[in-house]
Amino acid sequence: MREKIIKTERIYSGRILNLEILDVELPDGTIQKREVIDHHGAAAVVAIDGEGRVLLVRQFRSASRETMIEIPAGLLDPNETPIECAARELQEETGYKPGKIEALGGHYVAPGYTREFIHLFLATELSESKLPADADEHIEVERATLDEALGMIERGEIVDGKTIIGLLKYAARVKRG
């Protein structure tokens, strides 16, 4: 069932991603081309405040041309672990530092064409601790109960994949007790 990579050609190198064309041999011996986005990954965090509310961020996303409601997230810096990235992004985007942070798993964004993997975390025991935000980010912080956030998913107000997955993983954990 595996494809054998015969040739890799990088046709674009950028700040956050690279584009490669792969020549692959399929199990039946035929040769096909694959377009692959090489991305070094990201981390996202479901942050729960002392009142049990989820911290969400609202920001405009150029690619979708929409203002999105999301959980805090960002790209892994070189030599940064996913958990370090999650804590840093939470501070930069919301002004809160986690007292406790634990893995919720993760997911490939679109494995048909990108290697991007997003590591998901749950952050609790938050304390105020602001880090400077990225210069290109304009973010508004919102708070919602878990039920309110799940309702936003059902109504199509939250359409970001990492946010939906992170909130559903957290909801499953809450349900299990």
Backbone as CSV, one residue per row, in Angstrom:
resi,resn,N_x,N_y,N_z,CA_x,CA_y,CA_z,C_x,C_y,C_z
1,MET,0.813,-1.210,0.000,0.000,0.000,0.000,0.855,1.272,0.000
2,ARG,2.148,1.160,0.240,2.998,2.359,0.288,3.410,2.799,-1.110
3,GLU,3.590,4.104,-1.238,4.152,4.662,-2.460,5.654,4.860,-2.249
4,LYS,6.424,4.590,-3.281,7.873,4.777,-3.221,8.208,6.114,-3.874
5,ILE,8.863,6.993,-3.117,9.266,8.282,-3.666,10.510,8.074,-4.514
6,ILE,10.395,8.444,-5.779,11.497,8.285,-6.726,12.297,9.572,-6.837
7,LYS,11.602,10.708,-6.812,12.259,12.001,-7.009,11.477,13.067,-6.252
8,THR,12.206,14.012,-5.658,11.601,15.166,-4.985,12.202,16.431,-5.587
9,GLU,11.340,17.327,-6.036,11.794,18.609,-6.571,11.135,19.725,-5.778
10,ARG,11.945,20.535,-5.102,11.407,21.684,-4.380,11.267,22.826,-5.371
11,ILE,10.028,23.311,-5.542,9.801,24.376,-6.509,9.549,25.733,-5.858
12,TYR,9.369,25.726,-4.532,9.184,26.977,-3.807,9.667,26.784,-2.380
13,SER,10.401,27.759,-1.862,10.824,27.781,-0.466,10.364,29.094,0.141
14,GLY,9.572,29.015,1.179,9.030,30.215,1.805,9.319,30.274,3.286
15,ARG,8.783,31.288,3.921,9.000,31.509,5.355,8.295,30.452,6.200
16,ILE,7.079,30.045,5.803,6.338,29.079,6.627,6.084,27.748,5.925
17,LEU,6.355,27.688,4.626,6.127,26.432,3.923,6.993,26.346,2.681
18,ASN,7.129,25.127,2.200,7.828,24.845,0.951,6.891,24.013,0.097
19,LEU,7.035,24.105,-1.214,6.224,23.301,-2.126,7.139,22.350,-2.880
20,GLU,6.761,21.068,-2.853,7.542,20.028,-3.514,6.676,19.271,-4.513
21,ILE,7.313,18.827,-5.602,6.677,17.914,-6.546,7.385,16.572,-6.372
22,LEU,6.620,15.554,-6.050,7.171,14.219,-5.864,6.796,13.344,-7.045
23,ASP,7.745,12.570,-7.536,7.449,11.474,-8.457,7.394,10.234,-7.590
24,VAL,6.269,9.531,-7.621,6.096,8.345,-6.775,5.732,7.138,-7.626
25,GLU,6.191,5.986,-7.170,5.817,4.727,-7.803,4.741,4.084,-6.938
26,LEU,3.605,3.799,-7.547,2.494,3.175,-6.846,2.747,1.673,-6.713
27,PRO,2.024,1.001,-5.837,2.226,-0.442,-5.650,2.094,-1.260,-6.945
28,ASP,1.313,-0.754,-7.908,1.147,-1.498,-9.170,2.231,-1.154,-10.193
29,GLY,3.213,-0.295,-9.789,4.326,0.039,-10.666,4.148,1.307,-11.483
30,THR,2.966,1.883,-11.499,2.773,3.122,-12.261,3.407,4.297,-11.528
31,ILE,3.764,5.314,-12.292,4.400,6.510,-11.753,3.383,7.648,-11.767
32,GLN,3.308,8.378,-10.659,2.414,9.524,-10.531,3.172,10.691,-9.917
33,LYS,2.624,11.882,-10.072,3.175,13.075,-9.435,2.289,13.454,-8.252
34,ARG,2.924,13.944,-7.198,2.213,14.436,-6.022,2.720,15.839,-5.713
35,GLU,1.810,16.756,-5.471,2.168,18.106,-5.029,2.025,18.108,-3.514
36,VAL,3.101,18.472,-2.820,3.105,18.383,-1.361,3.586,19.697,-0.753
37,ILE,2.841,20.180,0.213,3.263,21.333,0.998,4.032,20.802,2.200
38,ASP,5.294,21.208,2.287,6.142,20.850,3.421,6.017,21.967,4.447
39,HIS,5.521,21.642,5.608,5.230,22.621,6.657,5.784,22.073,7.958
40,HIS,6.465,22.906,8.745,7.128,22.393,9.950,6.216,22.223,11.164
41,GLY,4.948,22.506,11.046,4.008,22.187,12.113,3.608,23.359,12.978
42,ALA,2.641,23.084,13.831,2.057,24.112,14.682,1.549,23.485,15.967
43,ALA,1.161,24.343,16.886,0.534,23.903,18.132,-0.669,24.800,18.395
44,ALA,-1.686,24.206,19.003,-2.901,24.941,19.354,-3.313,24.530,20.762
45,VAL,-4.033,25.422,21.427,-4.335,25.164,22.839,-5.770,25.532,23.187
46,VAL,-6.450,24.579,23.816,-7.757,24.826,24.419,-7.447,25.318,25.831
47,ALA,-7.685,26.593,26.065,-7.364,27.206,27.353,-8.651,27.433,28.137
48,ILE,-8.653,26.977,29.391,-9.838,27.070,30.245,-9.518,27.981,31.424
49,ASP,-10.301,29.047,31.570,-10.049,29.993,32.664,-10.601,29.454,33.990
50,GLY,-10.409,30.219,35.059,-10.831,29.806,36.395,-12.328,29.636,36.557
51,GLU,-13.106,30.180,35.632,-14.564,30.038,35.674,-15.053,28.961,34.723
52,GLY,-14.109,28.199,34.153,-14.480,27.097,33.269,-14.794,27.511,31.840
53,ARG,-14.457,28.739,31.477,-14.737,29.205,30.122,-13.535,28.988,29.210
54,VAL,-13.819,28.788,27.934,-12.792,28.598,26.915,-12.370,29.965,26.395
55,LEU,-11.047,30.175,26.282,-10.537,31.399,25.672,-10.450,31.181,24.166
56,LEU,-11.109,32.039,23.426,-11.105,31.992,21.965,-10.532,33.296,21.430
57,VAL,-9.976,33.231,20.247,-9.459,34.438,19.610,-10.189,34.663,18.294
58,ARG,-10.433,35.910,18.023,-11.089,36.305,16.773,-10.066,37.088,15.966
59,GLN,-9.818,36.640,14.728,-8.862,37.347,13.882,-9.185,37.125,12.413
60,PHE,-8.785,38.098,11.599,-8.987,37.992,10.162,-7.929,37.070,9.584
61,ARG,-8.344,36.174,8.680,-7.442,35.249,8.004,-7.470,35.547,6.514
62,SER,-6.345,35.956,5.984,-6.263,36.347,4.580,-6.617,35.216,3.638
63,ALA,-6.158,33.992,3.925,-6.401,32.868,3.018,-7.893,32.596,2.841
64,SER,-8.648,32.623,3.932,-10.098,32.374,3.846,-10.879,33.651,3.553
65,ARG,-10.202,34.786,3.717,-10.836,36.097,3.549,-11.996,36.298,4.522
66,GLU,-11.836,35.712,5.709,-12.878,35.788,6.737,-12.266,36.055,8.101
67,THR,-13.064,36.653,8.967,-12.704,36.737,10.370,-13.125,35.416,11.001
68,MET,-12.163,34.776,11.662,-12.396,33.441,12.217,-12.371,33.490,13.742
69,ILE,-13.101,32.568,14.351,-13.044,32.353,15.793,-12.273,31.051,15.978
70,GLU,-11.180,31.125,16.751,-10.273,29.992,16.870,-9.770,29.842,18.298
71,ILE,-9.166,28.691,18.571,-8.381,28.550,19.784,-7.000,29.139,19.475
72,PRO,-6.279,29.620,20.488,-4.945,30.169,20.239,-4.034,29.114,19.601
73,ALA,-3.229,29.553,18.635,-2.366,28.620,17.912,-1.272,29.375,17.193
74,GLY,-0.256,28.639,16.808,0.799,29.255,16.026,1.819,28.250,15.559
75,LEU,2.710,28.738,14.720,3.745,27.913,14.118,4.843,27.591,15.116
76,LEU,5.380,26.396,14.998,6.540,26.013,15.797,7.751,26.822,15.347
77,ASP,8.443,27.423,16.297,9.702,28.092,16.001,10.800,27.032,15.903
78,PRO,11.888,27.343,15.205,12.986,26.375,15.147,13.452,25.984,16.559
79,ASN,13.672,24.702,16.769,14.142,24.147,18.053,13.154,24.317,19.200
80,GLU,11.894,24.610,18.903,10.866,24.766,19.926,10.022,23.503,19.967
81,THR,9.722,23.016,21.159,8.857,21.850,21.273,7.404,22.294,21.093
82,PRO,6.524,21.370,20.725,5.112,21.740,20.587,4.507,22.314,21.874
83,ILE,4.861,21.772,23.027,4.291,22.276,24.283,4.795,23.693,24.577
84,GLU,6.054,23.976,24.262,6.590,25.334,24.424,5.865,26.301,23.489
85,CYS,5.620,25.854,22.263,4.912,26.682,21.288,3.498,27.000,21.776
86,ALA,2.800,25.988,22.278,1.427,26.193,22.758,1.388,27.213,23.887
87,ALA,2.289,27.086,24.844,2.326,28.023,25.970,2.667,29.439,25.492
88,ARG,3.636,29.552,24.586,4.023,30.866,24.057,2.873,31.525,23.305
89,GLU,2.232,30.761,22.428,1.118,31.314,21.643,-0.035,31.734,22.544
90,LEU,-0.315,30.964,23.583,-1.373,31.332,24.522,-1.054,32.685,25.157
91,GLN,0.181,32.872,25.582,0.576,34.150,26.188,0.512,35.295,25.182
92,GLU,1.036,35.057,23.974,1.051,36.118,22.965,-0.362,36.528,22.557
93,GLU,-1.246,35.552,22.404,-2.568,35.842,21.846,-3.615,36.211,22.884
94,THR,-3.457,35.737,24.133,-4.497,36.000,25.139,-3.992,36.738,26.362
95,GLY,-2.675,36.741,26.592,-2.141,37.369,27.794,-2.180,36.475,29.015
96,TYR,-2.362,35.172,28.822,-2.406,34.224,29.934,-1.359,33.135,29.779
97,LYS,-0.780,32.758,30.914,0.219,31.698,30.972,-0.424,30.483,31.647
98,PRO,-0.195,29.282,31.108,-0.788,28.101,31.733,-0.005,27.655,32.966
99,GLY,-0.729,27.333,34.037,-0.097,26.711,35.196,0.033,25.225,34.975
100,LYS,-0.878,24.691,34.175,-0.878,23.268,33.832,-1.188,23.147,32.342
101,ILE,-0.424,22.324,31.656,-0.663,22.113,30.226,-0.439,20.639,29.919
102,GLU,-1.372,20.053,29.165,-1.274,18.632,28.842,-1.732,18.378,27.414
103,ALA,-1.203,17.331,26.840,-1.490,16.997,25.442,-2.916,16.510,25.269
104,LEU,-3.539,16.944,24.172,-4.857,16.450,23.751,-4.754,15.627,22.469
105,GLY,-3.543,15.428,21.983,-3.360,14.708,20.715,-2.975,15.678,19.617
106,GLY,-3.409,15.387,18.436,-3.099,16.245,17.307,-3.689,15.680,16.038
107,HIS,-3.446,16.373,14.932,-4.022,15.918,13.666,-3.262,16.511,12.477
108,TYR,-3.316,15.784,11.375,-2.820,16.323,10.104,-3.910,17.211,9.530
109,VAL,-3.532,18.361,9.050,-4.495,19.331,8.531,-5.193,18.802,7.283
110,ALA,-4.428,18.350,6.314,-4.968,17.810,5.058,-3.912,16.863,4.482
111,PRO,-3.894,15.601,4.933,-2.806,14.690,4.580,-2.704,14.343,3.098
112,GLY,-3.676,14.733,2.321,-3.604,14.495,0.887,-2.594,15.391,0.187
113,TYR,-2.264,16.545,0.799,-1.332,17.457,0.130,-0.397,18.232,1.055
114,THR,-0.492,18.047,2.361,0.431,18.757,3.242,0.891,17.872,4.393
115,ARG,2.119,18.121,4.835,2.670,17.413,5.993,2.322,18.138,7.292
116,GLU,1.602,19.229,7.214,1.327,20.016,8.422,0.592,19.179,9.456
117,PHE,1.168,19.154,10.659,0.577,18.470,11.805,0.407,19.502,12.904
118,ILE,-0.784,19.549,13.496,-1.049,20.477,14.594,-1.156,19.680,15.887
119,HIS,-0.299,20.024,16.841,-0.311,19.420,18.173,-1.340,20.179,19.014
120,LEU,-2.214,19.459,19.701,-3.255,20.083,20.511,-2.977,19.904,21.997
121,PHE,-3.266,20.955,22.759,-3.017,20.935,24.202,-4.209,21.512,24.954
122,LEU,-4.311,21.123,26.222,-5.281,21.682,27.152,-4.496,22.473,28.192
123,ALA,-4.849,23.736,28.389,-4.184,24.590,29.373,-5.194,25.013,30.428
124,THR,-4.787,24.872,31.688,-5.625,25.274,32.821,-4.751,26.022,33.824
125,GLU,-5.361,26.440,34.926,-4.662,27.186,35.970,-3.949,28.399,35.364
126,LEU,-4.716,29.180,34.620,-4.168,30.327,33.895,-3.869,31.496,34.823
127,SER,-2.779,32.192,34.525,-2.461,33.430,35.238,-2.081,34.484,34.206
128,GLU,-2.394,35.738,34.524,-2.081,36.815,33.585,-0.575,36.932,33.409
129,SER,-0.154,36.960,32.148,1.265,37.064,31.814,1.371,37.352,30.323
130,LYS,1.375,38.604,29.974,1.334,39.023,28.571,2.714,38.961,27.933
131,LEU,2.772,38.380,26.744,3.946,38.465,25.884,3.577,39.362,24.716
132,PRO,4.550,40.045,24.112,4.230,40.878,22.946,3.633,40.027,21.823
133,ALA,2.570,40.518,21.228,1.933,39.825,20.106,2.780,40.002,18.855
134,ASP,2.597,39.099,17.900,3.269,39.253,16.614,2.772,40.535,15.958
135,ALA,3.668,41.222,15.270,3.349,42.520,14.668,2.224,42.432,13.643
136,ASP,2.077,41.290,12.997,1.064,41.164,11.945,-0.263,40.610,12.441
137,GLU,-0.406,40.441,13.750,-1.646,39.883,14.290,-2.476,40.952,14.986
138,HIS,-3.755,40.958,14.680,-4.720,41.820,15.351,-5.812,40.896,15.873
139,ILE,-5.798,40.675,17.171,-6.616,39.624,17.779,-7.516,40.205,18.854
140,GLU,-8.746,39.703,18.897,-9.672,39.994,19.990,-9.896,38.696,20.751
141,VAL,-9.827,38.752,22.073,-10.030,37.568,22.910,-11.487,37.522,23.358
142,GLU,-12.071,36.337,23.273,-13.441,36.108,23.727,-13.449,34.920,24.670
143,ARG,-14.463,34.831,25.486,-14.630,33.692,26.386,-16.009,33.106,26.169
144,ALA,-16.071,31.779,26.233,-17.355,31.094,26.061,-17.353,29.846,26.926
145,THR,-18.516,29.482,27.404,-18.607,28.185,28.070,-18.408,27.110,27.009
146,LEU,-18.128,25.904,27.437,-17.965,24.816,26.479,-19.251,24.629,25.677
147,ASP,-20.393,24.665,26.334,-21.657,24.509,25.607,-21.857,25.632,24.586
148,GLU,-21.503,26.862,24.954,-21.608,27.968,24.003,-20.690,27.744,22.806
149,ALA,-19.458,27.298,23.068,-18.506,27.058,21.983,-18.983,25.933,21.071
150,LEU,-19.526,24.868,21.656,-20.064,23.769,20.845,-21.253,24.249,20.017
151,GLY,-22.065,25.127,20.578,-23.171,25.726,19.828,-22.667,26.562,18.663
152,MET,-21.549,27.246,18.848,-20.956,28.034,17.767,-20.499,27.125,16.623
153,ILE,-20.013,25.944,16.975,-19.648,24.970,15.940,-20.895,24.534,15.186
154,GLU,-21.941,24.166,15.924,-23.188,23.689,15.300,-23.812,24.736,14.389
155,ARG,-23.716,26.005,14.765,-24.305,27.088,13.965,-23.402,27.556,12.831
156,GLY,-22.214,26.989,12.727,-21.297,27.394,11.670,-20.547,28.677,11.959
157,GLU,-20.526,29.110,13.210,-19.776,30.314,13.582,-18.298,29.980,13.782
158,ILE,-18.006,28.763,14.209,-16.636,28.260,14.287,-16.497,27.238,13.173
159,VAL,-15.606,27.538,12.209,-15.413,26.650,11.055,-13.955,26.232,10.884
160,ASP,-13.114,26.639,11.820,-11.697,26.304,11.782,-11.487,24.878,12.294
161,GLY,-10.794,24.063,11.507,-10.622,22.655,11.828,-9.942,22.384,13.157
162,LYS,-8.823,23.065,13.441,-8.106,22.801,14.689,-8.954,23.165,15.895
163,THR,-9.756,24.213,15.744,-10.616,24.644,16.840,-11.727,23.632,17.079
164,ILE,-12.343,23.175,16.018,-13.401,22.167,16.151,-12.836,20.902,16.786
165,ILE,-11.709,20.419,16.284,-11.119,19.191,16.814,-10.717,19.383,18.273
166,GLY,-10.048,20.496,18.588,-9.624,20.746,19.961,-10.792,20.811,20.927
167,LEU,-11.855,21.521,20.534,-13.025,21.636,21.414,-13.737,20.295,21.577
168,LEU,-13.845,19.515,20.503,-14.492,18.210,20.614,-13.669,17.251,21.469
169,LYS,-12.340,17.302,21.355,-11.493,16.461,22.203,-11.654,16.866,23.671
170,TYR,-11.691,18.157,23.925,-11.895,18.626,25.293,-13.276,18.216,25.809
171,ALA,-14.303,18.363,24.986,-15.650,17.975,25.398,-15.718,16.486,25.721
172,ALA,-15.049,15.662,24.946,-15.031,14.217,25.213,-14.347,13.933,26.544
173,ARG,-13.297,14.674,26.835,-12.588,14.494,28.114,-13.483,14.888,29.275
174,VAL,-14.196,16.012,29.148,-15.103,16.476,30.188,-16.200,15.438,30.415
175,LYS,-16.739,14.897,29.342,-17.815,13.899,29.424,-17.354,12.641,30.166
176,ARG,-16.094,12.232,29.905,-15.551,11.048,30.574,-15.307,11.301,32.062
177,GLY,-15.180,12.589,32.400,-14.966,12.940,33.789,-13.568,12.867,34.161
